[in-house]
Amino acid sequence: MAIKSEKIEGKQIINEVESSNLTKTVYDTGEKTMTVTFKNGAQYLYEEVPHSTYTKFRMAESQGSFFNKEISKKYKYKKMTN
């Protein structure tokens, strides 16, 4: 696994990820949203991501690969302003 650190703040699970494309994810258990920060600094918010999917993302051998296959094209998303 390539999770460098994990902390929980209220309803948010914050993970720093060691990946070729991702650096950080924040999952809001109340809103079921996943905010992803990419290496280029871009941030995207993915909506209606089930907690079970985020758990599988965290446990995956490669977070980047799991994200590309199971999250990036399957859930509605929007680019966040930096």
C-alpha positions as CSV (number, residue, x, y, z in Angstrom):
1,M,0.0,0.0,0.0
2,A,1.1,3.5,-0.7
3,I,-0.7,5.4,2.1
4,K,1.9,7.6,3.7
5,S,-0.3,8.9,6.5
6,E,-3.9,8.9,7.6
7,K,-5.8,11.1,10.1
8,I,-9.4,11.5,10.9
9,E,-10.8,14.9,11.7
10,G,-14.5,14.8,12.5
11,K,-16.2,13.2,9.5
12,Q,-13.2,13.5,7.3
13,I,-10.6,10.8,6.5
14,I,-7.4,12.5,5.2
15,N,-4.8,10.3,3.5
16,E,-1.5,11.3,2.0
17,V,-0.8,9.0,-0.9
18,E,2.4,8.0,-2.5
19,S,1.4,7.6,-6.1
20,S,2.7,8.6,-9.6
21,N,-0.4,10.8,-10.0
22,L,-2.1,11.4,-6.6
23,T,-0.8,13.2,-3.5
24,K,-3.8,13.5,-1.1
25,T,-7.4,12.4,-0.7
26,V,-10.0,13.7,1.7
27,Y,-13.1,11.6,2.2
28,D,-16.2,13.1,3.9
29,T,-18.2,10.3,5.5
30,G,-21.2,12.5,6.0
31,E,-21.3,14.0,2.4
32,K,-19.9,10.9,0.7
33,T,-17.5,13.1,-1.2
34,M,-13.9,12.5,-2.1
35,T,-11.5,15.3,-2.8
36,V,-8.5,14.3,-4.7
37,T,-5.3,16.4,-5.0
38,F,-3.1,15.5,-8.0
39,K,0.7,15.9,-8.4
40,N,0.1,18.9,-10.7
41,G,-1.8,20.7,-7.9
42,A,-5.3,20.2,-9.4
43,Q,-8.1,19.3,-7.0
44,Y,-11.3,17.5,-8.0
45,L,-14.3,16.7,-5.9
46,Y,-16.0,13.4,-6.6
47,E,-19.6,13.0,-5.4
48,E,-21.6,10.1,-4.0
49,V,-18.6,7.9,-3.5
50,P,-19.7,5.1,-1.2
51,H,-17.7,4.6,2.0
52,S,-17.1,1.0,1.0
53,T,-15.4,2.2,-2.3
54,Y,-13.2,4.6,-0.4
55,T,-12.2,1.8,2.0
56,K,-11.2,-0.4,-1.0
57,F,-9.3,2.5,-2.4
58,R,-7.3,2.8,0.9
59,M,-6.6,-0.9,1.0
60,A,-5.7,-1.3,-2.7
61,E,-2.1,-2.3,-3.6
62,S,-2.0,0.8,-5.9
63,Q,-4.2,3.7,-5.0
64,G,-3.6,5.4,-8.4
65,S,-4.6,2.3,-10.3
66,F,-7.7,1.7,-8.2
67,F,-8.7,5.4,-8.5
68,N,-8.3,5.3,-12.3
69,K,-10.3,2.1,-12.7
70,E,-13.0,2.4,-10.0
71,I,-13.5,6.1,-9.2
72,S,-12.3,8.6,-11.8
73,K,-14.8,7.8,-14.6
74,K,-17.6,6.3,-12.5
75,Y,-18.6,9.2,-10.3
76,K,-19.7,12.8,-11.0
77,Y,-16.9,15.2,-10.4
78,K,-16.0,18.9,-10.6
79,K,-12.8,20.8,-10.5
80,M,-12.1,22.8,-7.4
81,T,-10.6,26.3,-7.5
82,N,-7.1,26.5,-6.1
